[in-house]
Amino acid sequence: MTIADRPELLSVQGITKAYPGVVANSDVSFTIREGEVHALLGENGAGKSTLVKMIFGLVKPDAGQMRLRGADYAPQKPGQARAAGVAMVFQHFSLFEALNVAENVALGMENPPPMRELAARIRAVSEEYGLPLDPGRMVGDLSAGERQRVEIIRCLLQDPKLLIMDEPTSVLTPQEVEILFKTLRQLSAEGTAILYISHKLEEIRNLCDAATILRRGKVVGTADPKATTARELAELMVGTTLTPPERRRADRGEVVLGVSDLTLASPIPFGTELKNVSFTVAKGEILGIAGVAGNGQDELLLALSGELRAPADRVRINGQPVGDLGPEARRRAGLVAAPEERLGHAAVPDMSLVENALLSGAVRKGLTQRGFIDWAGAEAFAAQIVKDFDVRTPGTHVAARALSGGNLQKFVVGRELSQDPSVIVINQPTWGVDAAAAAAIRQAILDRAAAGAAVVVISQDLDELLEISDNFAALNEGRLSRPRPVEGLTIDQIGLMMGGAHGMEVAHHGA
Amino acid sequence: MDFFGITPSVLIASLIVASVPILMAAIGELVVERAGVLNLGVEGMMIMGAICGFITAVETGSPVLGFLGGAAGGAALSLIFGFLTQYLLANQVATGLALTLFGLGLSSLIGQSYVGIKPPPTQPVPLGPLADIPFIGRVVFSHDWMVYASLAAVAGVWAFLRYSRAGLILRAVGESHDAAHALGYKVVRIRLLAIVFGGALAGLGGAYVSLVRVPQWTDGITAGAGWIALAIVVFASWRPWRVLLGAWLFGGISVLQLNLQAAGARIPVEYLSMSPYLITILVLVIMSSGRGRAALNAPAALGQNFHASR
């Protein structure tokens, strides 16, 4: 029996949802059959998350109907969706770090059995699907892959008919992705339909039976992902043709940034300590650092930016020990850093773009004199960033909070790159940014490197790292692998550098 | 056997009684904070409980109704805090401080005509022969019912947080309101219930001060007990039984200080009266020097306002 002959499970008809100032979904319709793996494909902000939140009862649609197995379906809250057999694995925000696995699972169930019984069922289901988990462990101590298992098992315990997965692979190593896909295929074979949200084209081509493509809240097409090329899918998703960034080889110069044997405890609760991290970056070189989230990326950025101090000789810029210096002194020495969290770390949400430009640029752009602020200079600097990096904003006086994620990211990255630095450290340069803006940011990083800066890019997006970096290393539980040239690296090797499958095993077939 | 003329059984018995107000207020605040809300208005809610309880008891002649009135007074004041922080998203620290100032002023206003009146007395629970057991009888079986109620509150809160589903949901809301919301729990409603519970217990603690401990009404009668209760919650690293320990420790020091003074000990009184606060600071330093917030066991979303967005 092919997928097309199977009975219809969920049909979505003309769903519309508007928020003040933005239409998140406009007249969206599609159908999922039993056992089908259906992809929802679209860029950040295309309306995928809003759509699935409506299916899961977290958000109410303004117009349109849904039918589940022929009956009207309009969940008022997630509990009703769960009772109807719809389960969801969230991208973020659904686990509690200070609670244990069983408690986390219980919170996602309507009528959980007593804890002891629940623990036994968690063990049983995790065995069946090859996702080993200890119910008594604190979630804060688990790896990203293990946390996702908690979510998946929480769903599986309720025998879902439809499993919604929101960008499930963004936190996994390639090996872990393979195991996840085996589990998903097993579920699909057992008749569970899967609504799979992603913007990763190869995954969708690999896994899904059908795809609905969203752009700016509207369905712009449907496709059979197995019969469509990744390029065609990408163009449907983005709406324009994309040009890959252009690389100009710079002559590799002397070593600018050197980190040797850096071991630091994490200041973040449930963080990861850095263990014997060593690497060097030369003039004009881009070092890409991969790793699953929570393996020491944030700590490494803090240690390089100067927010976390180390013994002086552990970090050197142009041979000068700077390990015990703070961020201001390191900026003076030529190092700029752009952390992952845009609001609250890279930028002060309620301050204007001018003030935010001043906060980081004051030292290198000479925007303060004898303790007084050169406002004209700060405004000119902010305006320059807005112009050079095509930041879409009504003006430089608006608060950082008011910018969309992609625009603010262009601003904070642009602010650091515009300070004529000799060392650049960026964590997740294009996180949550649409494809066109991401391409612009990557091009700007490449240009800086070509102009002679030493660049460290920390990212969870492997494609991005392979596209722009010269050398590649991976963080795994706070240890950094030896950097290797990108050319000639295979995905398997990269996966192993990232820590392989973290002890997961493939699903026992038919168990 | 006596030390400095202090009888141990009397000392322990009076320690238990002295700690009831701060114990009540602290266990209520613990529930509030485990739900992720920092209500610094404990002092204000206690004194509102003190005056409302006092007025109810005097007007009705019943101490039991008095305690209920005290709980209602504290809960009513906490509702103001709940409305401001949960619906209007006001800053919790500022609102809590304002609540204390407001409570102190309002209680003084409505209590003006009650100064100098004696409330109906609250009698010890008649436990018959149990109270005649040497030492243990004096220490354990000679108290009024509020003492036993406060111990029951600790046990109840402990069991609620540890074993009940509602307690698990409450802890989850305090850990991550975003995650709890995503799973479909009503964050604001749960927090509001916790705030009202905390207010009612603070009110009970306050009523105990004006009806049993003192017992009469004067302005500012709680004298900083609410602040000690807040300190105890941190001292206890948000665990119910440690709250009991902290309350006894702090209550014990205040009793010991009075007894030592009466016995004419040569330690300056000021050292003893500052010691509860010194101990709190010391414990905080020791606990937070380790692994930060996780070691402290503080609820991760403590003090953060929640607004359901997309």
Interface residues (C-beta under 8 A of the other chain):
Chain A: Y19 A24 S49 T50 K53 G57 L58 V59 K77 P78 G79 F90 H92 F93 S94 L95 F96 E97 A98 L99 E103 A106 L107 G108 P112 G140 P267 I268 P269 F270
Chain B: R165 L168 I169 R171 A172 E175 S176 D178 A179 A180 H181 A182 L183 G184 Y185 R291 G292 R293 A294 N297 P299 A300 R310
